[in-house]
Each structure stands twice: as C-alpha cells, then as structure tokens.
Amino acid sequence: IWTGSLGFIFLNIAISFISKNTLTYLFLITLIIICLLFYAYSKFFSKNEQKLYLLSILFLVSSSTFYFYSLNILRQALMAPFLLIAMHYAVQNNRKKTWLFIFIGGLFHVSIFLLIPIFIYFFYKVSLQ
C-alpha cells in the first residue's frame, strides 16, 4: 500500500542496519532532523547574520517543544526542513530545485503536496477567476 513515506521507510531500514536500539534510533532521527534544520536555516541567513542564525537554531533546539514535536511526529519533522528549503528556492525563482525539494519532502510525508497549489500560483501566477 502506498503511504507516501518511502523516504521514511528507507531511513528506518538504514538505521536498523546500524542499531536495533530504540534510543539509538531516536538519537539518529533527531540528529538528522537537526542537521536538516541547520541546512534549511542557513539558506535564509546571509553571512552577515551568522550570529542571528546560530541564535535561532540554539533557541529552536533548546526548546522542549522541539523535542516533543520531532519525536511524536517524526515523518512531519523530517519533511519540514525540505519545505523550508523549497520555499527558499521558490523565492529565488529556482523552479527545478523547488520541485526537487518538494518531492524529497513528499518521500517523508504527503502533507507537503497540499502546498503545491501555492507554489504553482507563486511560479505561474495562475488566475483564480
């Protein structure tokens, strides 16, 4: 059955080769989410705003809400950085990279596909009349 989570399934299989321990699994998933967020956030800050970038990441990671969010809804937490990266490339009008990151995010959770009409409107200025 297609669940739209092939990326998450393959990630679980890859982690299972490393360890079958639940705590190791959660640690690795959280590490992946944090690394993806670092990359996604870096796209929105210039070199001059490096302190603000590090402060915003530190604030996000140190909040307890982040851990509850990322551990309870793993697939969505893995999808969110790809959405942020896609938004960055959409603002730069780089359509290929935008659609690529939407597709990669969709491998983790299909809810990213609900935003496709917004990206289509943004890129092609489709008339709603």
C-alpha positions in Angstrom: 0.0 0.0 0.0 1.3 3.4 -1.0 1.6 5.6 2.1 3.7 8.3 0.7 6.5 7.6 3.2 9.1 5.7 1.1 11.9 8.0 2.3 10.9 7.4 6.0 10.7 3.6 5.3 14.2 3.5 3.7 15.6 5.7 6.5 14.2 3.2 9.1 15.8 0.3 7.2 19.1 2.1 7.0 19.1 2.9 10.8 18.1 -0.7 11.6 21.4 -1.8 10.0 23.2 0.5 12.5 21.3 -0.5 15.6 18.1 -2.1 16.7 18.1 0.0 20.0 15.2 2.4 20.3 17.2 5.1 22.0 19.8 5.0 19.2 17.1 5.2 16.6 15.6 8.3 18.2 19.0 9.9 18.6 19.8 9.3 15.0 16.5 10.6 13.8 16.8 13.7 16.0 20.4 14.3 14.7 19.2 14.0 11.1 16.3 16.5 11.8 18.7 19.0 13.5 21.2 18.7 10.6 18.4 19.3 8.0 17.2 22.3 10.0 20.7 23.7 10.2 20.9 23.5 6.4 17.4 24.9 5.8 18.0 27.8 8.2 21.4 28.6 6.6 19.6 29.3 3.4 17.6 32.1 5.0 20.5 33.9 6.7 23.3 35.8 5.0 27.0 35.6 6.1 26.5 38.9 8.0 23.7 37.4 10.0 25.6 34.4 11.3 25.1 35.2 15.0 21.3 35.5 14.4 21.4 32.2 12.5 23.2 30.4 15.4 20.9 32.0 18.0 17.8 31.0 16.2 19.0 27.4 15.9 20.0 27.3 19.5 16.6 28.6 20.6 14.8 26.1 18.5 16.9 23.1 19.6 16.9 24.1 23.3 13.1 24.4 23.5 11.3 21.4 24.9 8.6 21.9 22.3 11.1 21.0 19.6 11.7 17.6 21.1 8.1 16.8 21.7 7.3 17.9 18.1 10.2 16.0 16.5 9.7 12.8 18.4 6.0 12.5 18.2 5.5 13.3 14.6 8.8 12.1 13.0 7.7 12.0 9.4 6.4 15.6 9.5 9.5 16.8 11.3 11.7 15.2 8.6 9.5 16.8 5.9 9.5 20.3 7.3 13.2 21.2 6.5 12.7 20.2 2.9 9.7 22.5 2.8 11.8 25.4 4.1 14.5 24.7 1.5 11.9 24.5 -1.2 10.5 27.9 0.0 14.0 29.4 -0.2 14.4 28.2 -3.8 10.9 29.4 -4.7 11.8 32.9 -3.5 14.9 32.7 -5.7 12.7 31.6 -8.6 14.6 28.3 -9.0 11.8 26.1 -10.1 13.8 22.9 -10.5 15.3 22.9 -7.0 11.9 23.9 -5.5 10.1 20.9 -7.1 13.1 18.6 -6.2 12.9 19.5 -2.5 9.1 19.3 -2.5 9.4 15.8 -4.0 12.1 14.8 -1.4 9.9 16.1 1.4 7.0 14.1 0.0 9.0 11.0 0.4 8.7 11.6 4.2 5.2 13.0 4.4 2.5 13.6 1.8 1.2 16.8 3.5 3.8 18.8 1.6 1.8 18.1 -1.5 -1.0 20.1 -0.2 1.1 23.2 -0.8 1.7 22.5 -4.5 -1.2 24.9 -5.5 0.5 27.7 -3.6 3.8 27.0 -5.4 2.0 26.8 -8.8 0.3 30.1 -8.1 3.6 31.6 -7.0 5.6 30.5 -10.0 3.0 30.8 -12.8 0.6 33.4 -11.4 -2.3 31.3 -12.3 -5.6 33.3 -12.4 -8.2 32.0 -9.9 -11.0 33.6 -11.9 
